[in-house]
Amino acid sequence: MIRSLLRRRRTVSGFPVPDVCTPGRHALATRHLLFYTPVTKLDALAAIAAGADPDAQRWQGNHMDQAVPDADIGRALLRMGPAGATPRWFLRSNPELAEPFEPSPETPDVMVCVHQDTGRYAGFLGLHHDRAEIGGVLAPDHRGQGLGAELFLAGAEFAHGHAGLPTVRAGTATANVACRRALERAGFVPAPGPALHTLPDGRELDSVWFRHEGAASACARQ
């Protein structure tokens, strides 16, 4: 038991995870999860890998073969995490993944998610400022544990307290019961929205919409 705790402490203490917002970058935490703008390209690729599996793509319909072409690579990425949870040999073999990640003003704000206990990548959260909409996904090993509500609570905090949005919306497939329940547990309430949503792969899904209201303020992101 002592050995296990010491190993965990070394991993967590090694996190290069920001704990405050800086210009162009954000950071926040829930009870079990840490969220931050990707620092390295490994962070960004792991965020993509979190939603690359077939169960996630049933609802998202992205072209994951273009971003994470090999399922084994995706699973390997999600066994890693910042600093101590990523083997040194991996970054020596893939030095480009240790390079800094630079957010683009033309794309949605994305935050990678890390589980505080394990130090492993656990998912991602995204915010479209112009539409005031959030989305996100948990990695396969972190589903079914009640963390979906924390993901969407973080999304609401991100929108209200970091992006200055008094209202934020989220849509999901009508049949995606787990996502709907997570939104409700996070305090989102039903809202009007398009009844059909076309996924990037061309499929159409029946959709339901939710909204969350909160006091708007902005962090040091300018």
Stockholm file with secondary structure:
# STOCKHOLM 1.0

chainA/1-222         MIRSLLRRRRTVSGFPVPDVCTPGRHALATRHLLFYTPVTKLDALAAIAAGADPDAQRWQGNHMDQAVPDADIGRALLRMGPAGATPRWFLRSNPELAEPFEPSPETPDVMVCVHQDTGRYAGFLGLHHDRAEIGGVLAPDHRGQGLGAELFLAGAEFAHGHAGLPTVRAGTATANVACRRALERAGFVPAPGPALHTLPDGRELDSVWFRHEGAASACARQ
#=GR chainA/1-222 SS CHHHHHHHHHHHHTCCCCSSCBTTBCEEECSSEEEECCCBHHHHHHHHHTTCSHHHHHHHCCCHHHHSCCHHHHHHHTTCCSGGGSCHHHHHHCGGGGSBCCCCTTSCEEEEEEETTTCCEEEEEEEETTTTEEEEEECGGGTTSSHHHHHHHHHHHIIIIIBCCSEEEEEEETTCHHHHHHHHHTTCEEECCCSEEECTTSCEEEEEEEEEECCCCBCSCC
#=GC SS_cons         CHHHHHHHHHHHHTCCCCSSCBTTBCEEECSSEEEECCCBHHHHHHHHHTTCSHHHHHHHCCCHHHHSCCHHHHHHHTTCCSGGGSCHHHHHHCGGGGSBCCCCTTSCEEEEEEETTTCCEEEEEEEETTTTEEEEEECGGGTTSSHHHHHHHHHHHIIIIIBCCSEEEEEEETTCHHHHHHHHHTTCEEECCCSEEECTTSCEEEEEEEEEECCCCBCSCC
//
